[in-house]
Every structure is written in structure tokens, then in C-alpha cells.
Amino acid sequence: MSTIYCVTPEGVQLGLFDGTVPEVPYVVVEEMPEQFDQLWLFPGWSESPSQLRAVELQWQTEEMATIANQLLAIEEEAEDALPGTRKQWLNYRTDVRLWHEAPDFPDQTKRPVRPE
């Protein structure tokens, strides 16, 4: 028997099998996922929760740097400061800092919104 890739009927990866088959109910799929935590959605793989978290943590890090620069620009009354008051940016900083603990994390459509 050739190498096959199997998932449970719920779409959870069982892995590669070469010459043997799993001892639990399984479905053979033709393609491998990019990440270990993707689910098979009959057909196609779901997004990877770990990859989504990594993207959002990177955004959080970059946004904290932007906030720090913005607070300096406000303090220095720089012409290139973005809209929003110092208080709004401080509140936003708190929201961004706690983003990874929010119930909607890592849904990027629910990210904290910059002051306008």
C-alpha cells in the first residue's frame, strides 16, 4: 500500500500512513495541510489557528511601536501626528496591549481601532 494521509470524520489530522491504516475511523485526503492544527473541511483545509495567532501577535508588536511614536509626536506637537488626542491614544494602547487576551482574538476584523 502506498502512503496515505488520513483525518478523522471530524476533520482532525491523523497523519501519514505507509502500508498501515489507523485503528480509528478515518477518511483519506489527497493533500497535506501547511500547518499541524488545520482541520479538513470536506473539502479543503481550515485556516491554522496557530498561524492566525502569530499574525495577530506580530500586528500587536508593530502597533505598539506605532503608538509609542504617535504619543511622542503628540507630545512634540509634530505636524505629522495622526488624528486623535493623547487620551485616545493611551486608551488605544491599553486595548492593543490586551488584544491577545480578548475573547475575539485572533479575529483580525475585531482588532482594536485606532483613534480617528
Backbone hydrogen bonds, N-H to C=O, Kabsch-Sander energy under -0.5 kcal/mol:
donor,donor_aa,acceptor,acceptor_aa,energy
4,I,17,F,-2.9
5,Y,29,V,-0.7
6,C,15,G,-2.5
7,V,27,V,-2.3
8,T,12,V,-2.7
11,G,8,T,-2.2
14,L,6,C,-2.8
15,G,6,C,-1.5
17,F,4,I,-2.8
19,G,2,S,-0.8
19,G,17,F,-0.6
27,V,7,V,-2.7
29,V,5,Y,-2.8
38,Q,35,Q,-1.2
40,W,11,G,-2.5
41,L,44,G,-4.1
46,S,39,L,-2.9
52,L,48,S,-2.5
53,R,49,P,-2.2
54,A,50,S,-2.0
55,V,51,Q,-2.2
56,E,52,L,-2.0
57,L,53,R,-2.5
58,Q,54,A,-2.0
59,W,55,V,-2.3
60,Q,56,E,-2.6
61,T,57,L,-2.1
62,E,58,Q,-2.4
63,E,59,W,-3.0
64,M,60,Q,-2.1
65,A,61,T,-1.4
66,T,62,E,-2.0
67,I,63,E,-2.6
68,A,64,M,-2.1
69,N,65,A,-2.2
70,Q,66,T,-2.5
71,L,67,I,-2.8
72,L,68,A,-1.8
73,A,69,N,-2.4
74,I,70,Q,-2.5
75,E,71,L,-2.2
76,E,72,L,-2.5
77,E,74,I,-1.0
78,A,73,A,-2.8
81,A,78,A,-1.2
89,W,85,T,-2.3
90,L,86,R,-2.2
91,N,87,K,-2.4
92,Y,88,Q,-2.4
93,R,89,W,-2.2
94,T,90,L,-1.8
95,D,91,N,-2.2
96,V,92,Y,-2.8
97,R,93,R,-2.8
98,L,94,T,-1.8
99,W,96,V,-1.2
101,E,98,L,-2.2
102,A,98,L,-0.6
102,A,99,W,-1.5
105,F,102,A,-1.4
107,D,104,D,-3.0
108,Q,106,P,-0.9
110,K,107,D,-2.4
111,R,108,Q,-1.0
